[in-house]
């Protein structure tokens, strides 16, 4: 079974309207933060990614990334 990634993000007052609903334009920012944190957890951070041997592989669960296209083994 795969591990579920979660990242808690605090919604700031300026990102909500007067009915306490998050403005739609901020969801893309939340997605970017979550994707960055996922990458950081998978690779161990930028410094460890640049330093040496990767702790991760593009080959996961039978799929491979080749020439920009996802292929199934």
C-alpha positions as a Markdown table, in Angstrom:
| # | Residue | x | y | z |
|---|---|---|---|---|
| 1 | Unk | 0.0 | 0.0 | 0.0 |
| 2 | Unk | 1.3 | 3.5 | -0.8 |
| 3 | Unk | 1.8 | 6.2 | 1.7 |
| 4 | Unk | -0.6 | 9.1 | 1.6 |
| 5 | Unk | 1.1 | 12.5 | 1.5 |
| 6 | Unk | -0.5 | 15.3 | 3.5 |
| 7 | Unk | 0.6 | 18.9 | 4.1 |
| 8 | Unk | -1.3 | 21.3 | 6.3 |
| 9 | Unk | -1.7 | 24.8 | 5.1 |
| 10 | Unk | -3.0 | 27.7 | 7.0 |
| 11 | Unk | -5.5 | 29.9 | 5.2 |
| 12 | Unk | -4.8 | 33.6 | 5.8 |
| 13 | Unk | -7.4 | 36.3 | 6.4 |
| 14 | Unk | -6.4 | 38.2 | 3.2 |
| 15 | Unk | -7.2 | 35.0 | 1.1 |
| 16 | Unk | -10.9 | 35.0 | 2.2 |
| 17 | Unk | -13.9 | 37.1 | 1.3 |
| 18 | Unk | -16.4 | 38.5 | 3.8 |
| 19 | Unk | -18.2 | 35.2 | 4.0 |
| 20 | Unk | -15.0 | 33.4 | 5.1 |
| 21 | Unk | -14.7 | 31.5 | 1.7 |
| 22 | Unk | -11.3 | 31.2 | 0.1 |
| 23 | Unk | -11.1 | 33.2 | -3.1 |
| 24 | Unk | -10.8 | 30.8 | -6.1 |
| 25 | Unk | -7.6 | 32.4 | -7.4 |
| 26 | Unk | -5.6 | 31.1 | -4.3 |
| 27 | Unk | -6.2 | 27.4 | -5.0 |
| 28 | Unk | -3.4 | 27.3 | -7.6 |
| 29 | Unk | -1.1 | 28.8 | -5.0 |
| 30 | Unk | -2.1 | 26.1 | -2.6 |
| 31 | Unk | -1.5 | 23.4 | -5.3 |
| 32 | Unk | 2.0 | 24.8 | -5.9 |
| 33 | Unk | 2.9 | 24.8 | -2.2 |
| 34 | Unk | 1.6 | 21.2 | -1.8 |
| 35 | Unk | 3.5 | 20.0 | -5.0 |
| 36 | Unk | 6.7 | 21.7 | -3.7 |
| 37 | Unk | 6.4 | 20.0 | -0.3 |
| 38 | Unk | 5.7 | 16.6 | -1.9 |
| 39 | Unk | 8.9 | 17.0 | -4.1 |
| 40 | Unk | 10.8 | 18.0 | -1.0 |
| 41 | Unk | 9.7 | 14.9 | 0.9 |
| 42 | Unk | 10.4 | 12.6 | -2.0 |
| 43 | Unk | 13.9 | 13.9 | -2.9 |
| 44 | Unk | 15.0 | 14.9 | 0.6 |
| 45 | Unk | 15.2 | 18.6 | -0.2 |
| 46 | Unk | 17.2 | 20.6 | -2.8 |
| 47 | Unk | 20.6 | 20.3 | -1.1 |
| 48 | Unk | 20.5 | 16.5 | -1.0 |
| 49 | Unk | 19.1 | 16.3 | -4.5 |
| 50 | Unk | 22.1 | 18.3 | -5.8 |
| 51 | Unk | 24.8 | 16.7 | -3.7 |
| 52 | Unk | 24.9 | 13.2 | -4.9 |
| 53 | Unk | 23.1 | 9.9 | -5.4 |
| 54 | Unk | 19.3 | 10.3 | -5.5 |
| 55 | Unk | 17.2 | 8.6 | -2.9 |
| 56 | Unk | 14.4 | 8.4 | -5.4 |
| 57 | Unk | 13.8 | 7.0 | -8.8 |
| 58 | Unk | 11.5 | 7.9 | -11.7 |
| 59 | Unk | 10.6 | 4.2 | -12.0 |
| 60 | Unk | 7.7 | 3.6 | -9.7 |
| 61 | Unk | 5.0 | 0.9 | -9.8 |
| 62 | Unk | 5.7 | -0.2 | -13.4 |
| 63 | Unk | 5.7 | 3.2 | -15.1 |
| 64 | Unk | 8.7 | 5.0 | -16.6 |
| 65 | Unk | 9.2 | 8.5 | -18.0 |
| 66 | Unk | 10.9 | 8.4 | -21.4 |
| 67 | Unk | 11.3 | 11.3 | -23.8 |
| 68 | Unk | 8.6 | 13.3 | -22.0 |
| 69 | Unk | 6.0 | 10.6 | -22.4 |
| 70 | Unk | 4.7 | 8.2 | -19.7 |
| 71 | Unk | 5.0 | 4.6 | -20.8 |
| 72 | Unk | 3.9 | 1.4 | -19.1 |
| 73 | Unk | 6.3 | -1.5 | -18.7 |
